[in-house]
């Protein structure tokens, strides 16, 4: 019988972040800033931060950032991102429960 391997970083954390008024250059800087802040301040792995710009609902510019991160403290990531803009489409899945065949 093979022993189950414990997952080091349990929660798969995903979100979208809108930052209004950000152009292409600001979006690129924001992606770097978010990546650096998370890597320097939070414990986790499998970090992906990507962004693109487009128009908001009233014709202004906005940056939309997609974040994916495995951590044991997803609330830290959510709290930090909330300081930058509007956070939505939040998904936090318990990968340990999923590996045991339970709903995440």
N, C-alpha and C positions, 0 to 999 in steps of 0.2 A: 504494500500500500504506500503510495506516494504522499508525503506530508505537504499540506497546503502552505504556500509561501505567503507570509503576511505582506500586505501592501504598505510601503513606507509612507506614502502620501495618499491618504484615503479618499479625499473629495475631489472629483473632477468638477472644476468651477469654470463656467462659461458665461459670458455676458457681452452685450453691445453697449457702447458708450457714445453718445452724441455730444460734441462740443461745438456750440454755435459760434459763428464768426471766424472759424479757422479756415485758412486757405491751404493749398498743397504743401507749402514749406512748413507751415505751423503743424499740419497733420503729421508730416514726417518727424518733426521735432518731438511731437507729443508721443508718437509710437516709441521713439528712443527713450524719452523721459519715463514713460510707464514701465518699459522693459527694465531699465536700469534701477528704478525705484523698487520694483518688486524683487529683483534679483539681490539687491543690496539689503533689503529690510525684511523679507519674508522667507520662510523655509518652504521649499517645494521643488517640483520638477515639471518637465514637459511644457514649459512656458512658450506660448505663441501669442504675439501681439501684431496685428495687422490693421492698416487703416486706409481709408479712401475719403475723398471729398466729394461733395455734391451740393445741391440746393436744398435749403430747408423749406418749410411750408409757405413762407412768405417771400421767397425768391432770394434770400441771403445765402451765404456759404455756411457749410457745416462740415466737420470731420466726423466720420463714423469709424469707431475703433472696435475691432472684434478681439476679445481676449479669451484664451484657453489656458488653464493652469491647474496642476495637481498640487494640493496642499492639505494640511490637516486643520487649517484655520481660514476657511473661505470668507468669513465675515471681514477679515482684515483687508482682503482684496476688494471686496464690495465697498467697504467704508472708504478706502483710498480712492477708488474710481469715482465714487459719489462726489468727492471734493473737486473733481475735474469737470463734471458735466452731468448729463442725464443718463442714468443707467437703466437698462431695460432688457427684456428677453433673458432673464437670469435663469441659469440652470446649475444646480448643485446636485451631483449624483454621488452616492456612496458606493465607490468601486469595490469595497470589501463585501458589502451586502450582495452586489451583483455577482462577484466571484463565487459566492455561496449559493447562487441560484435564486436569490430574493430580489424583490424590486428595489431599485436604488433610491 
